[in-house]
Amino acid sequence: MLKFTFLGTSSGVPTIRRNVTALAVHVPKGRDWWLVDCGEATQHRLQRTPLSVHDMVGICITHVHGDHSYGLPGLLASASMTGRKRPLILIAPQAVKAWLDSTLLHTELFLTFPLIHVDVAPHQLVHQEPGLIIERHPLSHRSPSVAFRFDVSKTRWHLDGAALKARGLPRGPLWGRLQAGEDVTLDDGSVLRADEFRSEHTERAVAVIGGDNDTPSLLHDACADAQVLVHEATYTEAMLQKVGPGPTHSSVQRVAQFAAARGVPNLVLTHFSARYDNPEGMAELQAEGRQHYGGNLFLASDFDQYELSTDGVLGKLAPPPRQRPAPRTERGDAVQS
């Protein structure tokens, strides 16, 4: 139902193994995907995945800080240079749009596609289309920050095969016509009505992806019936107490305790301080998470892919290929340098 590709999992600054924040969210609609946050060099991370900027529907920015937004101008410029024409939705604070407009003006960057800005401030519902609802939920950070709730649904029609066989209709092309909602007439003149042999089944998934936030409980309403929570866990609780309230980030303990109390079955932690970018540091974070959360727990690394099954279980996928073919234009042609 939903798939996630982590493109950056470090907080503040990149490390050798981790870039700053960016996450691709794949929705069940062809090749479409959304980007949540766009730290510096996100487009370089994309080059090491099968993802194409031409299939990106929109970009959601949680807040103005550079480790969540500095990659925007370069990514948009590259999309233009490879011939993107499809409109792109930018769901972001007004300050991000103002900064981006200034950058476009002063660097003479002209986009080849419409950029549709949606301000995160006025309304909770920021995007809606068939099968997808995106809402924003305010968080607590030294700069205004939000979480995005992705609510996706996919409707399928199921045929009652046993009933059709009982009527003497073996599996074949007529089943396909009934599946599509078309009544069929048999050789004996009898009519099989599609609505008598097919039923509608809707699959639904909800994921909440948080920006920087020192109060996980603010996501209480957002996490109602959510199967996945992706949240920053910059520090251990001991380190958070040491650095004090200034950075306004969360600890593993606080996020884990909230997810456990709220009953969220799948928790993915990300946005780790560079001090933990070693085996001992990650083991310390993992241990703190396990102490306070008994659900399906993951600590994301760059290029990790996760998929949420129809029964609500999040699983880690095999690593994607690290090499891409030559960039394509909107027509699928290779770009000539």
Number of C-alpha atoms within 10 A of each C-alpha: 19 24 19 23 25 22 32 31 30 28 25 19 16 19 15 7 13 20 26 28 32 30 26 23 23 21 23 16 14 8 13 17 24 19 23 27 30 28 29 25 22 25 21 14 18 20 17 16 18 12 18 18 26 24 16 21 18 21 21 27 27 30 24 20 17 18 24 26 26 20 21 21 19 16 19 21 16 15 23 19 14 20 19 23 15 15 15 20 18 20 26 25 22 16 12 23 17 11 13 15 13 12 13 16 11 8 9 9 15 12 17 17 15 12 14 12 17 18 16 25 17 9 12 14 14 19 16 11 8 9 16 18 17 20 19 25 24 20 22 18 19 15 14 17 24 27 26 27 25 23 20 21 20 16 11 13 15 13 20 14 15 12 12 16 11 9 10 10 15 13 11 8 9 17 20 12 13 21 20 13 15 15 16 16 12 11 7 6 8 9 11 18 14 18 14 13 20 18 13 10 11 10 13 18 22 24 25 25 24 24 28 29 29 22 17 22 18 16 23 13 11 22 21 13 15 21 21 26 23 24 24 28 28 30 24 24 16 10 11 18 11 10 11 10 12 9 14 17 23 25 26 28 22 20 27 27 18 19 26 17 13 17 17 21 20 24 26 20 24 24 29 29 20 20 11 17 16 10 8 10 16 15 13 13 22 17 14 18 26 16 12 18 23 16 16 15 17 19 19 22 21 20 23 19 21 21 18 20 13 12 11 18 13 23 15 14 13 9 12 13 10 12 11 13 10 11 18 17 19 16 9 11 12 13 12 8 3
